[in-house]
């Protein structure tokens, strides 16, 4: 029973709204105008809002620049590591060629892993490589 009553009232409200649509529209525009007036009445509110937006955009730009710099630095370090790996590999292959021995793929993989993990400490890396391949370090 209550449902029918609610349904009837909603239909009456819809008919009124279709015929007098401009009244709620004017009311909403007045509310929006009042809010804009209150916010802009004191310029400090607008200035504070613009400052927050400006700081937010600057902060975002700084974060993106920092991320780009870190990425570029990582790429440079990776390229240096690969270059050092290639140099070490060629030196070791020359030493083995003198002894008529060849590196197998497992030792190459192990060497690559050692170079990638130990690029922060070159002395430790050279000792590990010398120990691994039985070369004299000097």
C-alpha positions in Angstrom: 0.0 0.0 0.0 2.8 2.4 0.9 4.5 1.6 -2.4 1.5 2.7 -4.4 1.3 6.0 -2.4 5.1 6.6 -3.0 4.8 5.8 -6.7 1.8 8.2 -7.1 3.7 11.0 -5.3 6.8 10.4 -7.5 4.6 10.6 -10.7 3.1 13.9 -9.5 6.6 15.3 -8.8 7.8 14.2 -12.2 4.9 15.9 -13.9 5.5 19.1 -11.9 9.2 18.9 -12.8 8.5 18.5 -16.5 6.3 21.6 -16.5 8.4 23.8 -14.2 11.9 22.6 -15.0 13.3 26.1 -14.9 12.6 26.6 -11.1 15.1 23.8 -9.9 17.6 25.0 -12.6 17.5 28.6 -11.3 17.7 27.3 -7.7 20.9 25.3 -8.6 22.4 28.2 -10.4 21.8 30.5 -7.4 23.5 27.9 -5.1 26.5 27.7 -7.4 26.7 31.5 -7.7 26.5 31.8 -3.9 29.3 29.3 -3.5 31.5 31.1 -6.0 30.8 34.4 -4.3 31.7 33.1 -0.9 34.9 31.5 -2.2 36.1 34.5 -4.2 34.9 37.1 -1.7 38.2 36.7 0.1 41.0 36.5 -2.4 43.1 34.5 0.1 41.0 31.4 -0.6 41.5 31.6 -4.3 45.2 32.3 -3.9 45.6 29.4 -1.5 43.8 27.1 -3.9 46.1 28.3 -6.8 49.2 27.8 -4.6 48.2 24.3 -3.8 47.6 23.5 -7.5 50.9 25.1 -8.4 52.9 23.2 -5.7 51.2 19.9 -6.7 52.2 20.3 -10.4 55.8 21.3 -9.4 56.0 18.3 -7.1 54.8 16.0 -9.8 57.3 17.4 -12.3 60.1 17.0 -9.8 59.1 13.3 -9.1 59.0 12.5 -12.8 62.4 14.2 -13.3 63.9 12.2 -10.4 62.5 8.9 -11.8 63.9 9.7 -15.3 67.3 10.5 -13.8 67.4 7.3 -11.8 66.4 5.3 -14.9 69.1 6.9 -17.0 71.7 6.3 -14.3 70.7 2.6 -14.0 71.0 2.3 -17.8 74.5 3.8 -17.7 75.5 1.5 -14.9 74.1 -1.5 -16.7 76.1 -0.6 -19.8 79.3 -0.2 -17.8 78.7 -3.6 -16.2 78.2 -5.2 -19.6 81.3 -3.5 -21.0 83.3 -4.7 -18.0 81.8 -8.2 -18.4 82.8 -8.3 -22.1 86.4 -7.1 -21.3 86.8 -9.6 -18.5 85.4 -12.4 -20.6 87.8 -11.6 -23.5 90.8 -11.5 -21.0 89.8 -14.8 -19.5 89.3 -16.4 -22.9 92.7 -15.2 -24.0 94.2 -16.8 -20.9 92.4 -20.0 -21.5 93.4 -19.9 -25.2 97.0 -19.8 -24.1 96.4 -23.0 -22.0 94.3 -24.5 -24.9 91.2 -24.6 -22.8 87.8 -23.2 -23.6 85.2 -21.7 -21.3 82.0 -23.7 -21.1 78.6 -22.1 -20.9 78.2 -22.7 -17.2 81.4 -20.8 -16.4 80.3 -17.9 -18.7 76.9 -17.7 -16.9 78.6 -17.8 -13.5 81.0 -15.1 -14.6 78.2 -12.9 -15.8 76.3 -13.4 -12.5 79.4 -12.5 -10.5 80.0 -9.3 -12.6 76.4 -8.2 -12.2 76.4 -8.9 -8.4 79.8 -7.5 -7.6 80.1 -4.4 -9.7 80.2 -2.2 -6.5 83.4 -3.8 -5.3 85.8 -4.3 -8.2 88.6 -5.7 -6.0 86.4 -8.4 -4.6 85.1 -9.1 -8.1 88.6 -9.6 -9.5 89.6 -11.9 -6.5 86.5 -14.0 -7.1 87.2 -14.3 -10.9 90.8 -15.2 -10.2 89.7 -17.8 -7.7 87.0 -19.2 -10.0 89.3 -19.7 -13.0 92.5 -20.5 -11.1 94.3 -17.4 -12.4 97.0 -15.5 -10.5 95.9 -12.1 -9.3 98.6 -9.5 -9.3 
